[in-house]
Amino acid sequence: MRKPVISTAIVGQPVQRLVLLGTADAAAIQRISTALAKSGQPCQFVDAVTIQKIHEALRRRTPSVVLLDDRMLGSAPLEETLLRFTEFAPVALVAAPQKCEEVSRWVARGNVEFIARVGDFVPLVVAILLRRMHWAEQADSIVGVPWKEIPADFAVILRHEINNPLTGILGNAELLLAHYGDKLPVAALQRVKTVVDLAVRLREATRRLSNAIETDRQPVTT
């Protein structure tokens, strides 16, 4: 079994972003890492070829994005795996086309990107990884920046930065209700339902705020 390899994609430049490549496809890893090196985006990538190695890498450092090949899951439930990983970072999931419906609600929440494993999907993977790194970089630069200098895609960044931890909160609460709802005391059950309700309200408030920002920034036509 190969050990995770940490490589610097841009030699001689400071590392800005970490990408976790969760796939056992050596050819895909080589193509993706080469494309990232040529992109001009300073980054590091971690080659993790098993689910356990992904967990170990996440405990050491939080990446900007996790690439996950669903063929690595084995018998592990996809939904619970996405829930655990999106608590740390957005996930770019490479999976069979028929998995699209199963993960559609995760994509709607903003924490998961879906790439169908058909044809030459590597260029799309690279584009999504670069976009996620860009959003993470922009989010880091927002702190302490005057409003007029906030990036044009601030509304998108806002949605994703809040939705990342929010997905973990909401997903864990929903799983708790689904698996243990009939076993919890009435008071505890009500508290969990309150967590779900508040998480949904926060997600909706974030959506409205980001939409308002986008509307405010649209040019006025006369």
Z-matrix of the N, CA and C atoms (Angstrom, degrees):
N
C 1 1.469
C 2 1.527 1 109.64
N 3 1.313 2 116.28 1 128.22
C 4 1.461 3 119.20 2 178.28
C 5 1.513 4 111.22 3 -70.71
N 6 1.313 5 116.11 4 147.85
C 7 1.451 6 120.84 5 173.56
C 8 1.525 7 108.98 6 -86.50
N 9 1.352 8 119.04 7 154.37
C 10 1.459 9 120.40 8 176.62
C 11 1.514 10 110.14 9 -59.57
N 12 1.300 11 116.38 10 135.87
C 13 1.457 12 121.05 11 179.44
C 14 1.515 13 109.23 12 -110.44
N 15 1.325 14 116.64 13 122.94
C 16 1.460 15 120.42 14 176.86
C 17 1.518 16 107.81 15 -97.65
N 18 1.316 17 115.80 16 121.93
C 19 1.460 18 120.73 17 -175.66
C 20 1.505 19 110.34 18 -126.09
N 21 1.322 20 116.68 19 148.72
C 22 1.457 21 121.24 20 174.43
C 23 1.509 22 108.95 21 -94.15
N 24 1.335 23 116.46 22 120.79
C 25 1.457 24 120.19 23 -175.64
C 26 1.515 25 111.71 24 -76.72
N 27 1.318 26 118.57 25 -33.13
C 28 1.459 27 121.95 26 178.99
C 29 1.523 28 107.29 27 -117.54
N 30 1.317 29 116.77 28 105.97
C 31 1.454 30 121.12 29 -175.57
C 32 1.519 31 109.73 30 -73.79
N 33 1.347 32 115.70 31 135.12
C 34 1.459 33 120.27 32 175.83
C 35 1.504 34 114.54 33 86.30
N 36 1.319 35 118.43 34 -1.15
C 37 1.459 36 121.97 35 178.84
C 38 1.528 37 108.97 36 -116.53
N 39 1.321 38 118.02 37 150.88
C 40 1.467 39 119.82 38 179.83
C 41 1.522 40 111.45 39 -64.36
N 42 1.313 41 115.54 40 140.31
C 43 1.456 42 120.42 41 178.88
C 44 1.517 43 109.24 42 -75.91
N 45 1.314 44 117.15 43 125.45
C 46 1.457 45 122.03 44 -178.56
C 47 1.527 46 112.17 45 -107.37
N 48 1.304 47 117.85 46 -37.18
C 49 1.463 48 121.38 47 -172.83
C 50 1.519 49 110.10 48 -130.81
N 51 1.329 50 115.09 49 148.80
C 52 1.456 51 121.06 50 176.41
C 53 1.521 52 108.42 51 -116.50
N 54 1.320 53 116.17 52 130.61
C 55 1.460 54 122.95 53 177.61
C 56 1.518 55 108.01 54 -117.40
N 57 1.321 56 117.04 55 128.94
C 58 1.458 57 122.49 56 179.97
C 59 1.524 58 108.38 57 -101.13
N 60 1.327 59 116.84 58 113.32
C 61 1.451 60 122.09 59 -177.33
C 62 1.527 61 108.99 60 -96.64
N 63 1.306 62 117.04 61 97.44
C 64 1.455 63 122.47 62 -178.16
C 65 1.513 64 110.98 63 -95.20
N 66 1.312 65 116.67 64 81.98
C 67 1.461 66 121.53 65 178.71
C 68 1.515 67 108.99 66 -157.64
N 69 1.321 68 115.60 67 147.31
C 70 1.462 69 120.80 68 176.73
C 71 1.523 70 111.31 69 -96.14
N 72 1.325 71 116.98 70 5.92
C 73 1.461 72 122.38 71 -179.36
C 74 1.524 73 108.44 72 -83.11
N 75 1.331 74 117.03 73 97.54
C 76 1.461 75 121.71 74 -175.18
C 77 1.530 76 111.67 75 -61.91
N 78 1.322 77 117.02 76 -37.80
C 79 1.466 78 120.05 77 -179.54
C 80 1.526 79 110.86 78 -65.29
N 81 1.338 80 116.26 79 -41.29
C 82 1.462 81 120.18 80 178.98
C 83 1.526 82 110.51 81 -66.02
N 84 1.329 83 117.37 82 -41.86
C 85 1.465 84 120.67 83 178.18
C 86 1.522 85 110.53 84 -58.70
N 87 1.325 86 116.39 85 -44.33
C 88 1.464 87 120.24 86 -179.37
C 89 1.525 88 111.39 87 -62.17
N 90 1.329 89 117.00 88 -45.00
C 91 1.465 90 120.22 89 -179.26
C 92 1.522 91 111.43 90 -66.58
N 93 1.334 92 116.90 91 -42.25
C 94 1.463 93 120.68 92 -178.79
C 95 1.510 94 110.77 93 -65.86
N 96 1.337 95 117.19 94 -46.63
C 97 1.464 96 120.10 95 -178.52
C 98 1.526 97 111.21 96 -64.92
N 99 1.329 98 117.17 97 -36.79
C 100 1.464 99 120.22 98 177.24
C 101 1.524 100 111.08 99 -65.00
N 102 1.341 101 116.12 100 -42.81
C 103 1.467 102 119.96 101 179.41
C 104 1.528 103 111.12 102 -65.36
N 105 1.331 104 117.52 103 -39.10
C 106 1.463 105 119.94 104 177.78
C 107 1.515 106 110.83 105 -64.54
N 108 1.328 107 116.98 106 -38.94
C 109 1.457 108 120.98 107 179.45
C 110 1.521 109 111.95 108 -64.04
N 111 1.338 110 116.20 109 -31.78
C 112 1.453 111 120.56 110 -178.85
C 113 1.529 112 113.16 111 -87.32
N 114 1.321 113 117.12 112 -7.19
C 115 1.469 114 120.59 113 -172.20
C 116 1.516 115 113.97 114 -76.26
N 117 1.334 116 117.06 115 -21.34
C 118 1.459 117 119.72 116 -175.06
C 119 1.510 118 113.04 117 88.10
N 120 1.320 119 117.99 118 -1.97
C 121 1.467 120 122.95 119 177.91
C 122 1.530 121 108.57 120 -92.72
N 123 1.352 122 118.18 121 109.35
C 124 1.467 123 119.12 122 178.62
C 125 1.528 124 110.19 123 -60.81
N 126 1.315 125 116.27 124 125.66
C 127 1.458 126 119.37 125 -177.59
C 128 1.511 127 110.42 126 -157.84
N 129 1.299 128 114.37 127 164.58
C 130 1.454 129 123.80 128 171.31
C 131 1.508 130 106.91 129 -120.01
N 132 1.342 131 116.64 130 148.74
C 133 1.451 132 117.86 131 173.74
C 134 1.524 133 108.97 132 -130.49
N 135 1.322 134 114.45 133 145.60
C 136 1.453 135 121.69 134 177.42
C 137 1.520 136 107.77 135 -110.61
N 138 1.316 137 116.12 136 122.52
C 139 1.458 138 123.27 137 178.52
C 140 1.525 139 107.77 138 -88.30
N 141 1.343 140 117.54 139 104.05
C 142 1.464 141 122.09 140 -179.17
C 143 1.525 142 108.83 141 -118.30
N 144 1.314 143 117.25 142 113.02
C 145 1.463 144 120.69 143 -169.26
C 146 1.527 145 113.97 144 -98.86
N 147 1.334 146 117.54 145 4.47
C 148 1.462 147 121.10 146 174.25
C 149 1.527 148 108.12 147 -139.99
N 150 1.333 149 116.20 148 160.44
C 151 1.461 150 120.75 149 177.22
C 152 1.526 151 110.52 150 -59.68
N 153 1.331 152 116.70 151 -39.73
C 154 1.460 153 120.53 152 179.55
C 155 1.526 154 110.99 153 -61.48
N 156 1.336 155 117.47 154 -40.25
C 157 1.464 156 120.78 155 179.12
C 158 1.531 157 111.20 156 -66.49
N 159 1.335 158 116.37 157 -33.28
C 160 1.469 159 118.99 158 176.12
C 161 1.524 160 109.54 159 -64.45
N 162 1.328 161 116.88 160 -45.40
C 163 1.468 162 120.56 161 178.65
C 164 1.528 163 110.77 162 -59.33
N 165 1.320 164 116.75 163 -43.54
C 166 1.461 165 120.51 164 -179.98
C 167 1.522 166 110.88 165 -63.05
N 168 1.331 167 116.91 166 -41.80
C 169 1.465 168 120.36 167 179.88
C 170 1.522 169 111.38 168 -65.72
N 171 1.342 170 117.10 169 -38.93
C 172 1.460 171 121.22 170 -179.99
C 173 1.528 172 111.33 171 -65.81
N 174 1.313 173 117.21 172 -31.50
C 175 1.461 174 119.77 173 178.34
C 176 1.526 175 111.60 174 -71.47
N 177 1.331 176 116.93 175 -25.62
C 178 1.468 177 120.03 176 -178.80
C 179 1.528 178 112.01 177 -82.92
N 180 1.327 179 116.75 178 -40.35
C 181 1.462 180 119.91 179 -175.25
C 182 1.518 181 109.74 180 -160.47
N 183 1.311 182 117.11 181 142.46
C 184 1.461 183 121.68 182 -179.79
C 185 1.527 184 110.01 183 -85.77
N 186 1.324 185 117.81 184 122.78
C 187 1.465 186 120.29 185 179.37
C 188 1.519 187 112.26 186 -83.54
N 189 1.309 188 116.08 187 169.66
C 190 1.460 189 120.89 188 173.54
C 191 1.522 190 111.00 189 -78.22
N 192 1.329 191 116.51 190 -28.79
C 193 1.464 192 120.97 191 -179.25
C 194 1.525 193 108.52 192 -159.32
N 195 1.325 194 115.50 193 147.76
C 196 1.468 195 121.97 194 177.03
C 197 1.523 196 108.68 195 -114.62
N 198 1.329 197 116.98 196 122.48
C 199 1.458 198 120.78 197 171.07
C 200 1.521 199 107.45 198 -89.15
N 201 1.326 200 116.81 199 125.40
C 202 1.464 201 121.03 200 -177.18
C 203 1.519 202 110.27 201 -125.99
N 204 1.315 203 116.13 202 121.57
C 205 1.466 204 122.88 203 173.60
C 206 1.529 205 107.34 204 -91.58
N 207 1.326 206 117.78 205 120.28
C 208 1.468 207 120.02 206 -174.09
C 209 1.523 208 113.03 207 -66.49
N 210 1.334 209 117.93 208 -14.05
C 211 1.462 210 120.12 209 178.16
C 212 1.530 211 111.89 210 -70.00
N 213 1.337 212 116.64 211 -13.78
C 214 1.453 213 121.22 212 178.15
C 215 1.525 214 112.17 213 -80.21
N 216 1.320 215 117.93 214 -14.59
C 217 1.458 216 120.81 215 -170.25
C 218 1.524 217 113.66 216 -71.33
N 219 1.327 218 117.35 217 -32.48
C 220 1.450 219 119.22 218 -175.46
C 221 1.520 220 110.02 219 63.59
N 222 1.333 221 116.52 220 -122.64
C 223 1.467 222 120.80 221 179.79
C 224 1.529 223 112.87 222 -92.34
N 225 1.326 224 116.98 223 -0.34
C 226 1.465 225 120.04 224 -178.94
C 227 1.529 226 109.77 225 -67.79
N 228 1.337 227 118.61 226 133.23
C 229 1.476 228 120.85 227 179.52
C 230 1.524 229 111.30 228 -63.57
N 231 1.322 230 116.55 229 132.47
C 232 1.456 231 120.94 230 -178.22
C 233 1.515 232 111.27 231 -62.58
N 234 1.335 233 117.61 232 -44.54
C 235 1.464 234 120.87 233 -176.07
C 236 1.530 235 111.37 234 -61.83
N 237 1.320 236 117.10 235 -45.20
C 238 1.457 237 119.69 236 -178.73
C 239 1.531 238 110.86 237 -68.78
N 240 1.333 239 116.99 238 -33.31
C 241 1.468 240 120.07 239 177.10
C 242 1.518 241 110.60 240 -65.95
N 243 1.330 242 116.71 241 -44.35
C 244 1.463 243 119.90 242 177.73
C 245 1.524 244 110.75 243 -62.27
N 246 1.315 245 116.68 244 -39.44
C 247 1.461 246 120.63 245 179.38
C 248 1.516 247 110.55 246 -60.61
N 249 1.330 248 117.76 247 -46.55
C 250 1.464 249 120.85 248 -178.84
C 251 1.524 250 111.32 249 -65.27
N 252 1.335 251 116.88 250 -43.88
C 253 1.464 252 119.76 251 -175.04
C 254 1.523 253 112.24 252 -72.24
N 255 1.349 254 117.44 253 -39.01
C 256 1.462 255 119.26 254 -178.19
C 257 1.518 256 112.52 255 -71.29
N 258 1.325 257 118.40 256 -9.54
C 259 1.457 258 119.98 257 171.67
C 260 1.523 259 110.69 258 -69.89
N 261 1.342 260 116.35 259 -21.25
C 262 1.460 261 121.52 260 179.58
C 263 1.528 262 112.24 261 -100.26
N 264 1.325 263 116.99 262 -41.31
C 265 1.465 264 120.29 263 -173.10
C 266 1.522 265 109.43 264 -165.18
N 267 1.343 266 117.08 265 162.18
C 268 1.468 267 119.64 266 173.08
C 269 1.526 268 110.50 267 -61.83
N 270 1.326 269 115.51 268 153.52
C 271 1.462 270 121.22 269 -177.99
C 272 1.523 271 109.35 270 -120.21
N 273 1.333 272 115.64 271 130.45
C 274 1.459 273 121.75 272 170.36
C 275 1.530 274 106.40 273 -101.08
N 276 1.327 275 116.32 274 106.94
C 277 1.461 276 122.11 275 -173.13
C 278 1.526 277 110.66 276 -95.91
N 279 1.322 278 115.93 277 122.98
C 280 1.461 279 121.91 278 171.71
C 281 1.524 280 107.22 279 -99.90
N 282 1.333 281 116.27 280 119.64
C 283 1.461 282 119.44 281 -174.67
C 284 1.517 283 109.89 282 -151.29
N 285 1.327 284 114.77 283 168.71
C 286 1.459 285 120.50 284 176.09
C 287 1.525 286 109.61 285 -62.35
N 288 1.335 287 118.25 286 147.23
C 289 1.468 288 121.17 287 -176.95
C 290 1.522 289 113.86 288 -53.48
N 291 1.340 290 117.80 289 -33.41
C 292 1.468 291 119.79 290 -177.59
C 293 1.521 292 113.38 291 -69.53
N 294 1.340 293 117.36 292 -10.22
C 295 1.469 294 120.63 293 176.88
C 296 1.533 295 111.75 294 -81.07
N 297 1.322 296 116.76 295 -7.67
C 298 1.463 297 120.60 296 -174.94
C 299 1.522 298 111.79 297 -57.01
N 300 1.321 299 117.72 298 -47.02
C 301 1.464 300 120.67 299 -178.40
C 302 1.528 301 111.33 300 -63.72
N 303 1.332 302 116.32 301 -38.36
C 304 1.464 303 120.57 302 -178.15
C 305 1.523 304 112.05 303 -62.60
N 306 1.334 305 117.17 304 -34.97
C 307 1.472 306 119.89 305 -175.34
C 308 1.523 307 112.67 306 -103.37
N 309 1.324 308 117.55 307 5.96
C 310 1.461 309 120.40 308 -174.24
C 311 1.529 310 112.40 309 -59.67
N 312 1.339 311 117.42 310 -37.98
C 313 1.461 312 118.88 311 -179.03
C 314 1.526 313 111.71 312 -69.78
N 315 1.343 314 115.98 313 -28.45
C 316 1.462 315 118.88 314 175.87
C 317 1.523 316 110.19 315 -70.89
N 318 1.322 317 116.17 316 -38.73
C 319 1.460 318 120.33 317 176.93
C 320 1.525 319 109.93 318 -63.15
N 321 1.343 320 116.49 319 -40.25
C 322 1.460 321 120.74 320 179.83
C 323 1.530 322 111.48 321 -62.74
N 324 1.322 323 116.86 322 -32.82
C 325 1.478 324 120.22 323 179.33
C 326 1.521 325 111.67 324 -71.82
N 327 1.321 326 118.01 325 -18.69
C 328 1.449 327 120.55 326 175.76
C 329 1.507 328 115.62 327 97.75
N 330 1.335 329 118.19 328 -0.77
C 331 1.462 330 120.31 329 -175.96
C 332 1.524 331 113.67 330 -99.89
N 333 1.319 332 116.64 331 -9.39
C 334 1.459 333 120.63 332 -176.46
C 335 1.525 334 109.51 333 -128.86
N 336 1.325 335 114.95 334 134.63
C 337 1.464 336 121.81 335 171.02
C 338 1.531 337 106.75 336 -107.30
N 339 1.333 338 116.21 337 139.61
C 340 1.461 339 119.75 338 -178.93
C 341 1.522 340 109.88 339 -111.62
N 342 1.343 341 115.46 340 125.42
C 343 1.466 342 121.48 341 176.07
C 344 1.519 343 107.76 342 -120.96
N 345 1.323 344 117.35 343 115.05
C 346 1.469 345 121.05 344 179.97
C 347 1.524 346 109.72 345 -71.13
N 348 1.320 347 115.65 346 135.83
C 349 1.452 348 121.04 347 -179.70
C 350 1.526 349 109.56 348 -83.16
N 351 1.321 350 114.85 349 73.20
C 352 1.466 351 121.29 350 177.49
C 353 1.522 352 108.00 351 -137.08
N 354 1.328 353 116.17 352 141.53
C 355 1.450 354 120.04 353 178.37
C 356 1.524 355 111.75 354 59.34
N 357 1.323 356 115.19 355 -150.69
C 358 1.464 357 120.88 356 178.96
C 359 1.528 358 108.21 357 -91.76
N 360 1.335 359 116.69 358 91.74
C 361 1.461 360 121.50 359 -175.99
C 362 1.522 361 113.16 360 -91.08
N 363 1.335 362 118.30 361 -5.88
C 364 1.467 363 121.15 362 -175.12
C 365 1.531 364 112.95 363 -61.17
N 366 1.341 365 120.16 364 -43.57
C 367 1.469 366 118.43 365 178.21
C 368 1.535 367 113.08 366 -57.95
N 369 1.339 368 117.24 367 -36.63
C 370 1.462 369 120.32 368 177.41
C 371 1.525 370 110.35 369 -67.63
N 372 1.327 371 117.43 370 -39.71
C 373 1.465 372 120.98 371 176.78
C 374 1.520 373 110.16 372 -58.54
N 375 1.316 374 116.82 373 -47.96
C 376 1.472 375 121.47 374 -178.96
C 377 1.522 376 110.64 375 -60.81
N 378 1.337 377 117.25 376 -44.07
C 379 1.470 378 120.74 377 -179.66
C 380 1.524 379 111.03 378 -61.33
N 381 1.328 380 117.31 379 -41.70
C 382 1.467 381 120.78 380 -179.68
C 383 1.527 382 110.69 381 -68.29
N 384 1.328 383 117.76 382 -41.73
C 385 1.468 384 120.40 383 177.88
C 386 1.522 385 110.91 384 -61.21
N 387 1.321 386 117.22 385 -43.11
C 388 1.468 387 120.76 386 179.23
C 389 1.522 388 111.17 387 -64.95
N 390 1.322 389 117.25 388 -39.86
C 391 1.469 390 120.45 389 178.54
C 392 1.515 391 110.98 390 -63.88
N 393 1.310 392 117.10 391 -43.20
C 394 1.469 393 120.39 392 179.35
C 395 1.523 394 111.13 393 -65.08
N 396 1.320 395 117.59 394 -38.91
C 397 1.464 396 120.15 395 177.05
C 398 1.530 397 110.85 396 -64.06
N 399 1.329 398 115.59 397 -38.98
C 400 1.463 399 120.11 398 178.58
C 401 1.519 400 110.59 399 -63.58
N 402 1.323 401 117.27 400 -44.65
C 403 1.461 402 120.34 401 178.95
C 404 1.525 403 111.03 402 -62.47
N 405 1.331 404 116.74 403 -40.91
C 406 1.462 405 120.01 404 179.65
C 407 1.524 406 110.90 405 -64.42
N 408 1.321 407 116.09 406 -40.57
C 409 1.473 408 120.15 407 178.88
C 410 1.524 409 110.92 408 -64.88
N 411 1.318 410 116.48 409 -42.60
C 412 1.456 411 120.69 410 179.21
C 413 1.525 412 111.02 411 -65.42
N 414 1.334 413 116.97 412 -38.96
C 415 1.464 414 120.60 413 179.19
C 416 1.520 415 110.71 414 -62.99
N 417 1.336 416 117.43 415 -40.34
C 418 1.462 417 120.81 416 178.95
C 419 1.522 418 111.63 417 -64.95
N 420 1.334 419 116.57 418 -32.35
C 421 1.463 420 120.02 419 -175.73
C 422 1.518 421 112.95 420 -81.12
N 423 1.337 422 117.67 421 -11.09
C 424 1.457 423 120.93 422 -176.04
C 425 1.527 424 111.76 423 -69.95
N 426 1.335 425 117.03 424 -35.27
C 427 1.465 426 120.83 425 -174.52
C 428 1.523 427 109.78 426 -58.99
N 429 1.309 428 116.36 427 123.80
C 430 1.453 429 122.00 428 176.30
C 431 1.516 430 114.89 429 80.17
N 432 1.336 431 116.61 430 4.48
C 433 1.463 432 119.37 431 -179.01
C 434 1.516 433 110.17 432 -92.49
N 435 1.332 434 119.23 433 134.14
C 436 1.470 435 120.65 434 177.28
C 437 1.520 436 110.89 435 -56.87
N 438 1.356 437 114.94 436 150.58
C 439 1.461 438 120.19 437 -176.40
C 440 1.524 439 112.93 438 -54.34
N 441 1.329 440 117.23 439 -40.87
C 442 1.462 441 119.22 440 -175.60
C 443 1.527 442 112.36 441 -67.15
N 444 1.353 443 117.14 442 -17.81
C 445 1.453 444 120.53 443 -179.10
C 446 1.525 445 112.47 444 -100.53
N 447 1.318 446 116.80 445 2.56
C 448 1.461 447 119.83 446 179.10
C 449 1.533 448 109.25 447 -65.30
N 450 1.328 449 118.05 448 138.67
C 451 1.468 450 120.51 449 -177.02
C 452 1.523 451 112.61 450 -57.48
N 453 1.322 452 114.93 451 154.48
C 454 1.463 453 119.90 452 -178.15
C 455 1.520 454 112.26 453 -63.64
N 456 1.334 455 116.34 454 -27.63
C 457 1.467 456 119.06 455 -179.51
C 458 1.521 457 111.80 456 -95.97
N 459 1.332 458 116.83 457 27.49
C 460 1.461 459 121.43 458 -179.12
C 461 1.525 460 111.70 459 -58.57
N 462 1.329 461 117.20 460 -38.07
C 463 1.468 462 119.85 461 -178.69
C 464 1.524 463 110.84 462 -61.75
N 465 1.323 464 117.17 463 -40.20
C 466 1.464 465 121.06 464 178.32
C 467 1.526 466 109.80 465 -66.49
N 468 1.320 467 116.18 466 -43.40
C 469 1.467 468 120.85 467 179.13
C 470 1.519 469 110.23 468 -61.29
N 471 1.335 470 116.11 469 -43.61
C 472 1.465 471 120.61 470 179.75
C 473 1.509 472 111.30 471 -57.44
N 474 1.338 473 116.13 472 -47.10
C 475 1.458 474 119.91 473 -179.73
C 476 1.525 475 111.20 474 -58.63
N 477 1.319 476 116.19 475 -45.95
C 478 1.456 477 119.33 476 -174.46
C 479 1.518 478 112.44 477 -73.38
N 480 1.323 479 117.69 478 -38.50
C 481 1.458 480 119.96 479 -178.61
C 482 1.529 481 111.62 480 -68.06
N 483 1.315 482 117.71 481 -33.86
C 484 1.463 483 120.36 482 177.08
C 485 1.522 484 110.43 483 -81.47
N 486 1.320 485 116.74 484 -38.88
C 487 1.464 486 119.47 485 -176.52
C 488 1.524 487 113.09 486 -68.86
N 489 1.342 488 117.84 487 -24.86
C 490 1.465 489 119.23 488 178.74
C 491 1.520 490 111.83 489 -57.99
N 492 1.345 491 119.66 490 -62.09
C 493 1.464 492 118.64 491 178.38
C 494 1.529 493 112.70 492 -68.66
N 495 1.328 494 116.55 493 -29.70
C 496 1.457 495 119.70 494 -178.43
C 497 1.527 496 111.28 495 -65.30
N 498 1.324 497 116.60 496 -36.32
C 499 1.462 498 120.06 497 177.67
C 500 1.522 499 110.72 498 -62.35
N 501 1.345 500 116.55 499 -39.33
C 502 1.458 501 119.87 500 177.35
C 503 1.513 502 112.33 501 -64.03
N 504 1.332 503 116.44 502 -43.08
C 505 1.464 504 120.93 503 179.29
C 506 1.524 505 110.72 504 -62.92
N 507 1.329 506 115.69 505 -50.96
C 508 1.459 507 120.95 506 -177.14
C 509 1.524 508 111.32 507 -66.23
N 510 1.332 509 116.20 508 -43.92
C 511 1.462 510 119.76 509 -178.37
C 512 1.515 511 112.76 510 -63.94
N 513 1.341 512 116.82 511 -43.11
C 514 1.463 513 119.73 512 178.75
C 515 1.523 514 111.58 513 -64.63
N 516 1.327 515 116.36 514 -41.15
C 517 1.463 516 119.70 515 179.82
C 518 1.528 517 110.83 516 -65.46
N 519 1.332 518 117.16 517 -40.73
C 520 1.464 519 120.34 518 179.24
C 521 1.525 520 111.58 519 -66.34
N 522 1.331 521 117.41 520 -39.45
C 523 1.456 522 120.42 521 177.45
C 524 1.529 523 110.94 522 -66.35
N 525 1.331 524 116.32 523 -37.90
C 526 1.459 525 120.48 524 177.38
C 527 1.527 526 110.91 525 -61.67
N 528 1.328 527 115.84 526 -43.35
C 529 1.462 528 119.58 527 177.95
C 530 1.526 529 111.61 528 -65.46
N 531 1.344 530 115.52 529 -40.57
C 532 1.460 531 119.48 530 -176.41
C 533 1.529 532 112.21 531 -67.70
N 534 1.339 533 116.75 532 -39.03
C 535 1.465 534 120.02 533 -173.61
C 536 1.531 535 113.55 534 -94.57
N 537 1.339 536 116.67 535 -29.22
C 538 1.466 537 118.93 536 -172.98
C 539 1.527 538 113.53 537 -128.81
N 540 1.331 539 116.99 538 7.85
C 541 1.453 540 120.17 539 -175.94
C 542 1.511 541 113.96 540 -57.48
N 543 1.341 542 116.53 541 -37.20
C 544 1.467 543 119.82 542 -178.19
C 545 1.526 544 112.80 543 -80.80
N 546 1.343 545 116.81 544 -4.68
C 547 1.464 546 120.71 545 -179.02
C 548 1.530 547 112.75 546 -107.88
N 549 1.323 548 116.38 547 -12.17
C 550 1.465 549 119.73 548 -177.44
C 551 1.520 550 111.07 549 -79.30
N 552 1.333 551 117.36 550 147.01
C 553 1.469 552 119.77 551 171.24
C 554 1.529 553 109.78 552 -59.83
N 555 1.309 554 116.24 553 154.00
C 556 1.466 555 121.00 554 -176.04
C 557 1.521 556 111.30 555 -55.30
N 558 1.324 557 117.69 556 -44.26
C 559 1.465 558 121.17 557 -178.00
C 560 1.528 559 110.77 558 -64.30
N 561 1.347 560 116.36 559 -43.31
C 562 1.466 561 119.86 560 179.92
C 563 1.525 562 110.84 561 -66.55
N 564 1.333 563 116.47 562 -39.29
C 565 1.457 564 120.58 563 178.70
C 566 1.521 565 110.85 564 -61.30
N 567 1.327 566 116.82 565 -41.54
C 568 1.456 567 120.63 566 179.64
C 569 1.525 568 111.18 567 -65.37
N 570 1.337 569 116.72 568 -36.84
C 571 1.463 570 119.80 569 178.72
C 572 1.532 571 111.47 570 -65.64
N 573 1.329 572 116.33 571 -40.46
C 574 1.462 573 119.45 572 177.99
C 575 1.523 574 110.38 573 -64.87
N 576 1.335 575 117.03 574 -41.44
C 577 1.462 576 120.28 575 177.37
C 578 1.525 577 110.84 576 -62.91
N 579 1.316 578 117.04 577 -34.81
C 580 1.465 579 120.67 578 177.34
C 581 1.527 580 110.30 579 -65.25
N 582 1.334 581 116.59 580 -40.70
C 583 1.466 582 120.35 581 177.03
C 584 1.530 583 110.22 582 -58.85
N 585 1.345 584 116.06 583 -44.90
C 586 1.466 585 120.11 584 178.78
C 587 1.516 586 110.63 585 -61.27
N 588 1.329 587 117.00 586 -47.38
C 589 1.465 588 120.81 587 -178.44
C 590 1.527 589 111.47 588 -60.85
N 591 1.335 590 116.84 589 -43.87
C 592 1.465 591 120.21 590 -178.90
C 593 1.523 592 111.23 591 -68.12
N 594 1.332 593 116.82 592 -36.55
C 595 1.463 594 119.96 593 178.32
C 596 1.524 595 110.79 594 -65.47
N 597 1.326 596 116.37 595 -41.16
C 598 1.465 597 120.16 596 178.20
C 599 1.533 598 109.98 597 -64.81
N 600 1.332 599 117.08 598 -42.00
C 601 1.472 600 120.69 599 178.15
C 602 1.518 601 111.12 600 -62.25
N 603 1.340 602 117.51 601 -41.02
C 604 1.457 603 120.54 602 179.06
C 605 1.515 604 111.43 603 -65.79
N 606 1.332 605 115.98 604 -39.28
C 607 1.462 606 119.15 605 177.61
C 608 1.521 607 110.90 606 -63.24
N 609 1.331 608 116.39 607 -40.82
C 610 1.462 609 120.32 608 179.18
C 611 1.526 610 110.96 609 -68.23
N 612 1.343 611 117.29 610 -39.30
C 613 1.465 612 120.47 611 178.04
C 614 1.522 613 110.70 612 -63.73
N 615 1.328 614 116.84 613 -39.33
C 616 1.464 615 121.03 614 177.38
C 617 1.517 616 110.93 615 -63.49
N 618 1.334 617 115.73 616 -41.03
C 619 1.471 618 119.69 617 178.83
C 620 1.516 619 111.11 618 -62.68
N 621 1.358 620 116.10 619 -45.18
C 622 1.463 621 119.23 620 -179.14
C 623 1.535 622 111.40 621 -64.99
N 624 1.340 623 116.97 622 -41.50
C 625 1.456 624 120.49 623 -179.50
C 626 1.519 625 111.26 624 -64.93
N 627 1.322 626 116.99 625 -45.01
C 628 1.461 627 119.62 626 -179.36
C 629 1.528 628 110.61 627 -66.24
N 630 1.327 629 117.31 628 -37.08
C 631 1.470 630 120.13 629 176.48
C 632 1.526 631 111.05 630 -64.40
N 633 1.342 632 116.03 631 -38.97
C 634 1.468 633 120.19 632 179.02
C 635 1.522 634 110.76 633 -64.88
N 636 1.336 635 116.89 634 -39.84
C 637 1.470 636 120.93 635 178.55
C 638 1.518 637 110.15 636 -64.02
N 639 1.353 638 116.10 637 -44.64
C 640 1.462 639 119.71 638 179.98
C 641 1.524 640 111.08 639 -62.82
N 642 1.335 641 116.81 640 -40.47
C 643 1.466 642 120.73 641 179.04
C 644 1.521 643 111.19 642 -65.23
N 645 1.342 644 116.01 643 -41.01
C 646 1.460 645 120.66 644 -178.97
C 647 1.518 646 111.95 645 -65.28
N 648 1.327 647 116.57 646 -28.91
C 649 1.464 648 120.06 647 -176.37
C 650 1.527 649 112.05 648 -89.40
N 651 1.318 650 118.35 649 -5.42
C 652 1.456 651 119.84 650 179.51
C 653 1.524 652 109.89 651 -71.07
N 654 1.323 653 117.43 652 137.85
C 655 1.453 654 120.04 653 -179.78
C 656 1.517 655 112.12 654 -63.90
N 657 1.314 656 115.22 655 143.80
C 658 1.472 657 120.91 656 179.35
C 659 1.506 658 108.66 657 -85.02
N 660 1.345 659 116.08 658 127.75
C 661 1.465 660 120.56 659 179.19
C 662 1.516 661 109.57 660 -101.17
N 663 1.288 662 116.56 661 141.67
C 664 1.469 663 121.60 662 -179.88
C 665 1.516 664 109.67 663 -122.12
